[in-house]
Amino acid sequence: MTEIETLRRDCAIAGKLWNRMFSAILFSTMRSHGGHMLDRLWASLLRSHQDKYFLASLGKLGIANDPPAVAAAKYHYFSNALGGLGMEYIEESPKKVWIRYLAPAWTYPGTALAALPLGVRRTVFSSWHPRNGELLGCMRLCWVCTKLIDEGYACDEGYFIEHDHDLLPEERARFEVAEKTPEFIPEKAPKLDPKVWPEARLLKANRNYAVDYVRDTVDQLYALVGQHPANAVIAHA
C-alpha cells in the first residue's frame, strides 16, 4: 500500500469515527440534560468554533480579499465540503450569495435528524452565520435562512446579502421561506487551488474537521454542565 493509499484509509476511518462521536455526544447531551441544554451547547460550540477558525481560515482558503457576502458563503462552502458535507454554492451577485447544505445532515447521519427537537437547527443557523459580517468588519451583511431539513425541506438553505446600510445585531439574521431559489451549476462553483490543496492536505482536513468539532464540543460541555456530568455524557457517547 502506498503512502497516499494509507493516508486515504486512515483518514476515512478517523473521519467517520469522530463524526459519529460528535453526533453521539450531542444526542447523549439531549438524553441526559434535555433539548434546552442541547440548544445551549450548539450555540456555545459554534460561537467558540467561529472565533477560533473563521478569520484564520480565510487566507488558507484563498478568500480573504473577496467581497463580504462572497467570502462568507465561500467559507461555509469550502470548509464544510472539506469536512465531508454535501454543499452547493450559487453566486447571484457579489452582494448576494446562496449556500445549501444537502441531506442527510453530516451531524446526524441517516435518520438521526428525525429525533432532533424542532428549533435546534434554527439555533445552529442563528449562532454562526449572522456573526460573519461583524467578524469581517461589514455591519451591512445579513444571513437569510430560507429552508431547514428538520422543518420538512430537502436541504438547509440560505443566502448572505450585503445591504447598503449598517444593520443592528438583531437584524443580521432572518428566517423566511423563498418559493423560488436559483439552480446550482457545478461548473460555476468555486474551487480550491489544487497546488495549495493537494490530495494529502484535503484528506487531513477531512479528518481534522471532525476531530476539532469533537474537541470543541467536549470543552463547551465541561463549561456548561461541569466535570462529572460531562464525563457521564462522554462515556455514554
Backbone as numpy.savetxt, mean C-alpha at the origin, in Angstrom:
# Nx Ny Nz CAx CAy CAz Cx Cy Cz
21.96 -25.55 -9.53 21.11 -24.36 -9.53 21.99 -23.11 -9.53
21.72 -22.18 -10.44 22.52 -20.96 -10.53 22.20 -20.02 -9.37
23.03 -18.99 -9.23 22.83 -18.02 -8.15 21.48 -17.32 -8.28
21.10 -16.91 -9.50 19.83 -16.22 -9.68 18.66 -17.17 -9.46
18.80 -18.43 -9.83 17.74 -19.41 -9.59 17.53 -19.64 -8.10
18.63 -19.70 -7.37 18.54 -19.85 -5.91 17.86 -18.63 -5.29
18.23 -17.44 -5.78 17.62 -16.21 -5.25 16.13 -16.18 -5.56
15.74 -16.59 -6.77 14.31 -16.65 -7.11 13.55 -17.54 -6.15
14.11 -18.74 -5.90 13.45 -19.69 -5.02 13.34 -19.15 -3.59
14.46 -18.65 -3.08 14.49 -18.20 -1.69 13.59 -16.99 -1.46
13.60 -16.06 -2.40 12.77 -14.86 -2.25 11.29 -15.19 -2.39
10.97 -16.13 -3.25 9.57 -16.53 -3.42 9.04 -17.17 -2.14
9.83 -18.04 -1.53 9.43 -18.68 -0.28 9.31 -17.65 0.84
10.33 -16.82 0.98 10.34 -15.82 2.06 9.21 -14.80 1.88
9.01 -14.34 0.65 7.96 -13.36 0.40 6.59 -13.90 0.76
6.32 -15.15 0.40 5.02 -15.75 0.71 4.85 -15.96 2.20
5.92 -16.45 2.86 5.86 -16.66 4.30 5.52 -15.38 5.04
6.27 -14.30 4.76 6.07 -13.06 5.50 4.78 -12.37 5.10
4.32 -12.56 3.87 3.00 -12.06 3.48 1.92 -12.70 4.33
1.99 -14.03 4.50 0.99 -14.75 5.30 1.11 -14.37 6.78
2.33 -14.13 7.23 2.54 -13.73 8.62 1.91 -12.37 8.88
2.09 -11.46 7.95 1.48 -10.12 8.07 -0.04 -10.24 8.19
-0.64 -11.01 7.29 -2.09 -11.20 7.32 -2.53 -11.85 8.62
-1.77 -12.85 9.07 -2.14 -13.56 10.30 -2.07 -12.66 11.53
-1.08 -11.78 11.60 -0.99 -10.86 12.74 -2.21 -9.93 12.76
-2.60 -9.44 11.59 -3.76 -8.55 11.53 -5.02 -9.26 12.01
-5.27 -10.46 11.51 -6.47 -11.18 11.91 -6.39 -11.66 13.36
-5.20 -12.00 13.83 -5.06 -12.39 15.24 -5.32 -11.20 16.15
-4.93 -10.01 15.70 -5.24 -8.79 16.46 -6.75 -8.60 16.55
-7.44 -8.77 15.43 -8.90 -8.64 15.42 -9.54 -9.70 16.32
-9.04 -10.93 16.25 -9.59 -12.03 17.05 -9.47 -11.73 18.55
-8.32 -11.19 18.96 -8.07 -10.98 20.39 -8.55 -9.63 20.91
-8.55 -8.61 20.05 -8.81 -7.26 20.54 -9.94 -6.54 19.78
-10.52 -7.19 18.78 -11.67 -6.62 18.10 -11.32 -5.74 16.91
-12.36 -5.44 16.13 -12.19 -4.65 14.92 -11.68 -3.25 15.18
-12.04 -2.67 16.32 -11.59 -1.31 16.63 -10.07 -1.26 16.74
-9.48 -2.27 17.39 -8.02 -2.29 17.53 -7.35 -2.55 16.18
-7.97 -3.39 15.35 -7.43 -3.60 14.01 -7.40 -2.28 13.24
-8.45 -1.49 13.38 -8.53 -0.18 12.75 -7.37 0.71 13.23
-7.16 0.73 14.52 -6.08 1.55 15.10 -4.71 1.05 14.64
-4.56 -0.27 14.58 -3.28 -0.84 14.15 -2.96 -0.44 12.72
-3.96 -0.54 11.83 -3.74 -0.17 10.43 -3.33 1.31 10.32
-4.06 2.18 11.01 -3.76 3.62 10.92 -2.35 3.91 11.43
-1.99 3.33 12.56 -0.67 3.55 13.14 0.43 2.96 12.27
0.19 1.76 11.74 1.17 1.09 10.89 1.46 1.88 9.63
0.42 2.32 8.95 0.61 2.99 7.66 1.28 4.34 7.82
0.92 5.08 8.85 1.57 6.38 9.07 3.05 6.19 9.40
3.35 5.20 10.22 4.74 4.92 10.55 5.53 4.47 9.33
4.94 3.58 8.55 5.60 3.06 7.35 5.84 4.18 6.34
4.85 5.05 6.21 4.97 6.16 5.26 6.10 7.11 5.68
6.17 7.41 6.97 7.22 8.30 7.45 8.61 7.72 7.18
8.73 6.41 7.24 10.02 5.76 7.03 10.41 5.70 5.55
9.45 5.37 4.70 9.80 4.93 3.35 9.39 5.86 2.21
8.37 6.68 2.40 7.82 7.40 1.25 8.84 8.32 0.60
9.31 9.33 1.30 10.24 10.29 0.70 11.57 9.63 0.35
12.01 8.71 1.20 13.29 8.04 0.96 13.27 7.21 -0.31
12.08 6.77 -0.73 11.97 5.88 -1.89 11.80 6.62 -3.21
11.47 7.90 -3.17 11.20 8.62 -4.42 12.42 8.61 -5.34
13.60 8.84 -4.78 14.81 8.82 -5.60 15.13 7.44 -6.11
14.96 6.43 -5.26 15.25 5.05 -5.66 14.36 4.62 -6.83
13.12 5.11 -6.83 12.18 4.75 -7.89 12.28 5.67 -9.10
13.09 6.70 -9.03 13.29 7.61 -10.15 12.14 8.56 -10.40
11.41 8.92 -9.33 10.21 9.76 -9.51 10.27 11.04 -8.68
11.42 11.37 -8.13 11.53 12.51 -7.22 11.19 13.83 -7.90
11.39 13.94 -9.22 11.17 15.21 -9.91 9.84 15.25 -10.66
9.01 14.24 -10.50 7.71 14.23 -11.16 6.72 15.18 -10.47
5.69 15.64 -11.18 4.65 16.44 -10.54 4.03 15.67 -9.37
3.50 16.38 -8.37 3.02 15.71 -7.16 2.03 14.56 -7.40
1.01 14.77 -8.23 0.02 13.72 -8.48 0.66 12.51 -9.14
1.58 12.77 -10.07 2.28 11.69 -10.77 3.20 10.94 -9.81
3.97 11.68 -9.01 4.89 11.04 -8.06 4.14 10.20 -7.04
3.03 10.73 -6.52 2.25 9.99 -5.53 1.71 8.70 -6.12
1.14 8.79 -7.32 0.56 7.60 -7.95 1.64 6.59 -8.34
2.74 7.08 -8.91 3.82 6.17 -9.30 4.42 5.47 -8.08
4.51 6.19 -6.97 5.05 5.56 -5.77 4.22 4.33 -5.41
2.91 4.47 -5.35 2.06 3.34 -4.98 2.07 2.25 -6.05
2.11 2.67 -7.30 2.14 1.70 -8.39 3.41 0.87 -8.35
4.54 1.54 -8.23 5.83 0.83 -8.24 6.05 0.03 -6.96
5.88 0.69 -5.81 6.24 0.03 -4.55 5.36 -1.19 -4.29
4.08 -1.08 -4.58 3.18 -2.21 -4.35 3.39 -3.32 -5.38
3.66 -2.94 -6.63 3.95 -3.95 -7.65 5.23 -4.71 -7.29
6.23 -4.01 -6.76 7.45 -4.67 -6.31 7.15 -5.68 -5.21
6.15 -5.37 -4.39 5.77 -6.28 -3.31 4.91 -7.44 -3.75
4.48 -7.43 -5.01 3.68 -8.53 -5.52 2.21 -8.24 -5.69
1.79 -7.00 -5.54 0.39 -6.63 -5.71 0.09 -6.39 -7.19
-1.08 -6.79 -7.63 -1.53 -6.44 -8.97 -1.97 -4.99 -8.98
-1.35 -4.18 -9.85 -1.61 -2.75 -9.87 -1.89 -2.26 -11.28
-2.64 -1.16 -11.37 -2.85 -0.46 -12.64 -2.64 1.03 -12.42
-2.15 1.72 -13.47 -1.82 3.14 -13.40 -2.34 3.80 -14.67
-3.10 4.88 -14.51 -3.60 5.62 -15.66 -3.38 7.11 -15.42
-2.53 7.71 -16.23 -2.23 9.13 -16.10 -3.16 9.92 -17.00
-4.20 10.48 -16.40 -5.17 11.26 -17.17 -4.58 12.61 -17.56
-3.78 13.18 -16.66 -3.05 14.43 -16.91 -1.96 14.52 -15.85
-1.02 15.48 -15.98 0.00 15.61 -14.93 -0.58 15.94 -13.56
-1.85 16.38 -13.54 -2.47 16.74 -12.26 -3.58 15.78 -11.83
-3.81 14.72 -12.60 -4.83 13.74 -12.22 -4.39 12.35 -12.68
-4.12 11.48 -11.70 -3.58 10.16 -12.01 -4.31 9.10 -11.19
-4.77 8.05 -11.89 -5.52 6.96 -11.27 -4.60 5.80 -10.91
-4.94 5.09 -9.82 -4.31 3.81 -9.51 -5.38 2.82 -9.08
-5.12 1.54 -9.39 -6.03 0.46 -8.97 -5.23 -0.64 -8.31
-5.77 -1.16 -7.22 -5.22 -2.33 -6.54 -6.14 -3.49 -6.89
-5.61 -4.46 -7.62 -6.44 -5.53 -8.15 -6.68 -6.63 -7.12
-7.82 -7.29 -7.25 -8.15 -8.42 -6.39 -7.37 -9.65 -6.85
-7.10 -10.61 -5.95 -7.43 -10.58 -4.52 -6.45 -9.68 -3.76
-6.86 -9.20 -2.62 -6.03 -8.29 -1.84 -4.79 -9.00 -1.34
-3.61 -8.39 -1.53 -2.34 -8.98 -1.08 -2.36 -9.23 0.42
-2.95 -8.31 1.16 -2.97 -8.41 2.62 -3.85 -9.55 3.11
-4.90 -9.84 2.36 -5.87 -10.86 2.78 -6.04 -11.86 1.64
-5.16 -12.86 1.56 -5.19 -13.80 0.43 -6.50 -14.56 0.35
-6.83 -14.97 -0.88 -8.03 -15.78 -1.09 -9.30 -15.05 -0.66
-10.11 -15.73 0.15 -11.38 -15.16 0.60 -11.28 -14.47 1.95
-10.06 -14.30 2.47 -9.88 -13.75 3.81 -10.51 -12.36 3.95
-10.52 -11.59 2.87 -11.07 -10.24 2.93 -12.54 -10.25 3.35
-13.23 -11.36 3.10 -14.65 -11.45 3.46 -14.86 -11.36 4.97
-13.84 -11.66 5.76 -13.96 -11.62 7.22 -13.62 -10.24 7.79
-13.19 -9.32 6.95 -12.76 -8.01 7.43 -13.97 -7.14 7.77
-13.96 -6.49 8.95 -15.08 -5.60 9.30 -15.19 -4.46 8.28
-16.40 -4.15 7.89 -16.63 -3.07 6.95 -16.11 -1.76 7.54
-15.37 -1.03 6.77 -14.82 0.25 7.22 -13.32 0.24 7.40
-12.74 -0.94 7.61 -11.29 -1.01 7.81 -10.55 -0.56 6.56
-11.05 -0.94 5.38 -10.39 -0.52 4.14 -10.46 1.00 3.97
-11.50 1.61 4.48 -11.57 3.08 4.43 -10.49 3.69 5.33
-10.23 3.04 6.46 -9.14 3.49 7.32 -7.81 3.38 6.58
-7.61 2.25 5.89 -6.37 2.03 5.15 -6.14 3.15 4.14
-7.19 3.47 3.38 -7.02 4.44 2.29 -7.19 5.89 2.73
-7.45 6.10 4.02 -7.47 7.48 4.51 -6.30 7.75 5.45
-5.43 6.75 5.66 -4.29 6.91 6.57 -3.02 7.34 5.85
-2.78 6.77 4.67 -1.52 7.05 3.96 -1.73 8.04 2.81
-2.59 7.70 1.89 -2.70 8.43 0.62 -2.94 9.94 0.79
-3.80 10.39 1.70 -4.02 11.83 1.82 -2.82 12.61 2.34
-1.85 11.92 2.97 -0.68 12.61 3.51 0.43 12.79 2.48
0.30 12.16 1.31 1.36 12.26 0.31 1.65 13.71 -0.06
0.59 14.49 -0.26 0.78 15.88 -0.66 1.54 16.67 0.39
1.18 16.47 1.65 1.87 17.16 2.74 3.36 16.82 2.75
3.68 15.53 2.61 5.08 15.12 2.63 5.83 15.59 1.39
5.11 15.75 0.28 5.72 16.26 -0.94 5.79 17.78 -0.95
5.21 18.42 0.06 5.19 19.88 0.11 4.15 20.49 -0.80
3.14 19.70 -1.19 2.07 20.20 -2.07 0.74 20.08 -1.34
0.29 21.17 -0.74 -0.96 21.15 0.03 -2.20 21.19 -0.87
-1.97 21.15 -2.19 -3.10 21.17 -3.14 -3.51 19.75 -3.56
-2.75 18.75 -3.11 -2.96 17.39 -3.59 -4.05 16.68 -2.77
-4.96 16.05 -3.49 -6.09 15.35 -2.86 -6.12 13.91 -3.36
-6.51 12.98 -2.48 -6.73 11.59 -2.83 -8.23 11.34 -2.84
-8.75 10.84 -3.94 -10.18 10.53 -4.08 -10.32 9.03 -4.26
-10.93 8.36 -3.30 -11.11 6.91 -3.36 -12.48 6.63 -3.99
-12.48 5.86 -5.07 -13.72 5.65 -5.83 -14.28 4.24 -5.74
-13.46 3.28 -5.35 -13.93 1.89 -5.22 -13.16 1.19 -4.11
-13.85 0.26 -3.41 -13.21 -0.58 -2.41 -13.75 -2.00 -2.55
-12.84 -2.97 -2.53 -13.26 -4.36 -2.73 -14.25 -4.80 -1.66
-14.01 -4.40 -0.40 -14.88 -4.88 0.67 -16.26 -4.23 0.64
-16.45 -3.26 -0.26 -17.77 -2.65 -0.43 -18.45 -3.16 -1.70
-17.87 -4.24 -2.30 -18.53 -4.91 -3.40 -17.98 -4.65 -4.78
-16.88 -3.91 -4.87 -16.31 -3.61 -6.18 -15.20 -4.61 -6.53
-14.79 -4.60 -7.78 -13.82 -5.59 -8.27 -12.38 -5.22 -7.92
-12.16 -4.01 -7.43 -10.82 -3.56 -7.10 -10.90 -2.41 -6.10
-9.76 -2.05 -5.53 -9.62 -0.80 -4.79 -9.09 0.23 -5.79
-9.73 1.38 -5.84 -9.41 2.34 -6.90 -9.54 3.77 -6.39
-8.75 4.64 -7.00 -8.88 6.06 -6.70 -7.92 6.86 -7.56
-7.90 8.17 -7.35 -6.98 9.01 -8.11 -6.44 10.14 -7.25
-5.25 10.58 -7.61 -4.66 11.77 -7.01 -4.94 12.94 -7.95
-5.38 14.05 -7.37 -5.66 15.23 -8.18 -5.10 16.46 -7.48
-4.39 17.27 -8.26 -3.83 18.51 -7.74 -4.77 19.66 -8.06
-5.29 20.30 -7.02 -6.19 21.44 -7.19 -5.37 22.73 -7.40
-6.07 23.80 -7.65 -5.38 25.08 -7.88 -5.32 25.93 -6.62
-5.63 25.33 -5.48 -5.56 26.04 -4.20 -5.20 25.05 -3.10
-4.66 25.56 -2.02 -4.31 24.69 -0.89 -5.56 24.09 -0.27
-5.41 22.88 0.25 -6.51 22.16 0.89 -6.23 22.02 2.38
-7.29 22.08 3.17 -7.17 21.78 4.59 -6.93 20.28 4.75
-6.34 19.85 5.87 -6.08 18.41 6.07 -7.31 17.55 5.85
-8.47 18.00 6.31 -9.69 17.20 6.16 -10.24 17.21 4.74
-9.67 18.06 3.87 -10.11 18.11 2.48 -9.23 17.27 1.55
-8.19 16.65 2.09 -7.23 15.95 1.25 -7.58 14.49 1.00
-8.76 14.06 1.46 -9.25 12.71 1.16 -10.75 12.78 0.95
-11.21 12.12 -0.10 -12.65 12.03 -0.37 -12.99 10.60 -0.77
-14.20 10.19 -0.45 -14.72 8.89 -0.89 -15.96 9.18 -1.72
-15.90 8.85 -3.00 -17.04 9.09 -3.87 -17.00 8.11 -5.04
-18.17 7.62 -5.41 -18.28 6.64 -6.49 -18.07 7.32 -7.83
-17.27 6.70 -8.69 -17.08 7.19 -10.06 -17.70 6.17 -11.01
-18.74 6.55 -11.72 -19.44 5.61 -12.61 -18.59 5.22 -13.81
-17.81 6.16 -14.33 -16.94 5.88 -15.46 -15.50 6.15 -15.06
-14.64 5.18 -15.31 -13.22 5.34 -14.98 -12.39 4.96 -16.20
-11.21 5.54 -16.34 -10.41 5.30 -17.55 -9.85 3.89 -17.62
-9.62 3.42 -18.83 -9.11 2.08 -19.06 -7.60 2.03 -18.88
-7.13 0.96 -18.28 -5.70 0.75 -18.12 -5.10 0.21 -19.42
-4.05 0.86 -19.90 -3.35 0.42 -21.11 -1.92 0.05 -20.70
-1.61 -1.25 -20.60 -0.30 -1.67 -20.10 0.88 -1.02 -20.81
0.76 -0.82 -22.12 1.87 -0.25 -22.88 2.20 1.18 -22.44
1.23 1.87 -21.85 1.45 3.25 -21.42 1.83 3.36 -19.95
1.87 2.24 -19.26 2.19 2.26 -17.83 3.67 2.58 -17.62
4.01 3.27 -16.55 5.43 3.58 -16.29 6.20 2.31 -15.96
7.49 2.35 -16.21 8.34 1.19 -15.96 9.61 1.63 -15.24
10.09 0.77 -14.37 11.35 1.04 -13.69 12.52 0.84 -14.66
13.57 1.60 -14.46 14.78 1.48 -15.29 15.42 0.11 -15.03
15.49 -0.76 -16.02 16.05 -2.10 -15.78 17.52 -2.09 -15.41
18.24 -1.01 -15.76 19.65 -0.93 -15.37 19.77 -0.65 -13.87
18.82 0.11 -13.34 18.81 0.42 -11.91 18.15 -0.71 -11.12
17.17 -1.35 -11.77 16.40 -2.41 -11.12 16.55 -3.74 -11.88
17.74 -4.37 -11.81 17.90 -5.69 -12.41 17.09 -6.73 -11.64
17.02 -7.94 -12.20 16.16 -8.96 -11.60 16.50 -9.24 -10.14
17.77 -9.31 -9.81 18.15 -9.62 -8.43 17.60 -8.59 -7.45
17.65 -7.32 -7.83 17.13 -6.27 -6.95 15.61 -6.36 -6.84
14.94 -6.69 -7.94 13.49 -6.84 -7.91 13.08 -7.98 -6.99
13.81 -9.09 -7.05 13.49 -10.25 -6.20 13.66 -9.90 -4.73
14.74 -9.22 -4.39 15.00 -8.85 -3.01 13.97 -7.83 -2.51
13.55 -6.93 -3.40 12.53 -5.94 -3.02 11.21 -6.62 -2.70
10.86 -7.65 -3.47 9.62 -8.39 -3.21 9.66 -9.04 -1.83
10.78 -9.65 -1.50 10.95 -10.27 -0.19 10.91 -9.22 0.93
11.67 -8.14 0.76 11.80 -7.14 1.81 10.50 -6.39 2.06
9.68 -6.25 1.02 8.39 -5.57 1.17 7.58 -6.23 2.28
7.45 -7.56 2.20 6.67 -8.29 3.20 7.36 -8.28 4.56
8.67 -8.48 4.57 9.42 -8.51 5.82 9.26 -7.19 6.57
9.39 -6.07 5.86 9.30 -4.76 6.50 7.91 -4.48 7.05
6.88 -4.95 6.36 5.53 -4.76 6.88 5.31 -5.56 8.16
5.84 -6.79 8.21 5.73 -7.57 9.44 6.47 -6.87 10.58
7.68 -6.42 10.32 8.48 -5.76 11.36 7.75 -4.53 11.91
7.23 -3.70 11.03 6.55 -2.49 11.47 5.24 -2.80 12.19
4.54 -3.84 11.74 3.29 -4.22 12.40 3.54 -4.68 13.83
4.59 -5.48 14.01 4.95 -5.93 15.35 5.28 -4.73 16.25
6.07 -3.79 15.73 6.43 -2.61 16.52 5.20 -1.82 16.94
4.29 -1.60 16.00 3.08 -0.83 16.30 2.16 -1.57 17.25
2.10 -2.90 17.12 1.25 -3.70 18.00 1.75 -3.60 19.44
3.06 -3.68 19.63 3.62 -3.52 20.98 3.25 -2.16 21.57
3.32 -1.12 20.74 3.01 0.22 21.23 1.52 0.37 21.59
0.66 -0.34 20.87 -0.78 -0.18 21.07 -1.33 -1.02 22.21
-0.90 -2.27 22.34 -1.52 -3.17 23.32 -0.57 -3.60 24.43
0.73 -3.33 24.30 1.67 -3.72 25.33 2.36 -5.05 25.02
3.40 -5.32 25.78 4.28 -6.45 25.48 3.57 -7.81 25.53
2.93 -8.12 26.63 2.38 -9.47 26.78 1.19 -9.73 25.87
0.23 -8.81 25.73 -0.84 -9.04 24.76 -0.30 -9.15 23.33
0.71 -8.35 22.99 1.28 -8.42 21.64 1.95 -9.77 21.43
2.68 -10.26 22.45 3.32 -11.57 22.34 2.28 -12.66 22.07
1.13 -12.56 22.72 0.08 -13.56 22.54 -0.47 -13.53 21.12
-0.65 -12.34 20.58 -1.15 -12.19 19.22 -0.16 -12.79 18.22
1.12 -12.46 18.40 2.15 -12.92 17.47 2.31 -14.44 17.57
2.25 -14.99 18.79 2.36 -16.44 18.95 1.21 -17.16 18.25
0.01 -16.60 18.35 -1.15 -17.20 17.68 -0.99 -17.11 16.16
-0.51 -15.98 15.67 -0.29 -15.80 14.23 0.72 -16.83 13.72
